[in-house]
Structures are given as C-alpha cells and as structure tokens.
Amino acid sequence: MTAYTATVTVRLKRGVLDPEAETTKQALERLGFELEELRSSDRFEIDLEATSADAARERADEMAERLLANPTIHDYDVEVDER
C-alpha cells in the first residue's frame, strides 16, 4: 500500500445560483477589481492508503459521488498525489 493525498474540489455547476460568490464578486468590484465571473468552491484533502494512484482516485471519486458533492448541482474534480 502507498500513501496518497486526494484533493476533491467541489463547485456549483454553471447556471446554479451561487450567492456566496456573487456577494464576494460585488465586494471585490467595490474595491476596484475588475472581473467577469467568480465561482466559489469547497476543497477536501483526503489522506488515504491505496494500491495505486488509480485506486486512490477511484475511492475519492466514490466519496465525492456519495457525500461530498450533489451531482445534480455540483461538478467536482479529483487530483491524486503520492505522499
């Protein structure tokens, strides 16, 4: 078994209202920053043991599907690095 860190980034799909991002975008614009769009996201770092990077990715993907993300309204990405 090898130690891995899986990073799962969960964000709302395009078209789903994101009030947190909208409020932050407005505040940044009031501070003089120009931006087209801002999206908020949650990032989960999961330390786990697995037989391979693919196996670690598969487990993190299952965690995202079952709990970390709601596939109806969220997109997510999984990145895996060996520790």
C-alpha positions in Angstrom: 0.0 0.0 0.0 1.1 3.5 -0.8 0.1 6.8 0.9 -1.8 9.3 -1.3 -3.5 12.6 -0.9 -6.6 13.0 -2.9 -7.8 16.6 -3.4 -11.5 16.9 -4.3 -12.7 20.3 -5.5 -16.5 20.7 -5.4 -18.2 23.7 -7.1 -21.7 24.6 -8.3 -22.5 23.9 -11.9 -22.7 26.8 -14.2 -26.2 28.3 -14.1 -26.8 27.3 -10.5 -27.1 30.4 -8.3 -24.0 31.0 -6.1 -25.0 33.7 -3.6 -21.6 33.5 -1.8 -19.7 34.1 -5.0 -22.0 36.9 -6.1 -21.6 38.7 -2.8 -17.8 38.3 -2.9 -17.7 39.5 -6.5 -19.6 42.6 -5.7 -17.2 43.3 -2.8 -14.2 42.9 -5.0 -15.7 45.2 -7.6 -16.3 47.8 -4.9 -12.6 47.5 -4.0 -11.7 48.4 -7.6 -11.1 44.9 -9.0 -12.5 44.1 -12.4 -13.6 40.5 -13.1 -16.0 38.7 -15.4 -17.1 35.9 -13.1 -16.4 34.4 -9.7 -17.3 31.0 -8.5 -16.9 29.6 -5.0 -15.8 26.1 -4.3 -15.0 23.7 -1.5 -11.8 21.8 -1.3 -11.3 18.5 0.6 -7.9 16.9 1.1 -8.1 13.2 1.9 -5.1 11.2 3.1 -5.5 7.6 2.3 -3.6 4.3 1.6 -4.2 2.6 -1.7 -2.5 0.0 -4.0 -2.2 2.6 -6.8 -3.0 6.2 -7.8 -5.9 4.9 -9.9 -7.3 3.0 -6.8 -6.9 6.2 -4.7 -8.7 8.2 -7.4 -11.5 5.7 -7.5 -12.1 5.8 -3.8 -12.0 9.6 -3.7 -14.4 9.7 -6.7 -16.8 7.4 -4.8 -16.6 9.7 -1.7 -17.4 12.7 -3.9 -20.3 10.9 -5.5 -21.8 9.6 -2.3 -21.3 12.5 0.1 -19.0 15.4 -0.8 -20.9 16.6 -3.9 -24.5 16.6 -5.0 -24.2 15.5 -8.7 -27.5 17.4 -9.5 -26.0 20.8 -8.7 -22.2 20.2 -8.3 -19.3 19.5 -10.5 -16.1 18.1 -8.9 -12.5 17.3 -9.8 -10.3 14.8 -8.2 -6.5 15.1 -8.1 -4.2 12.4 -6.5 -0.6 12.9 -5.4 1.7 10.4 -3.7 2.7 11.5 -0.2 
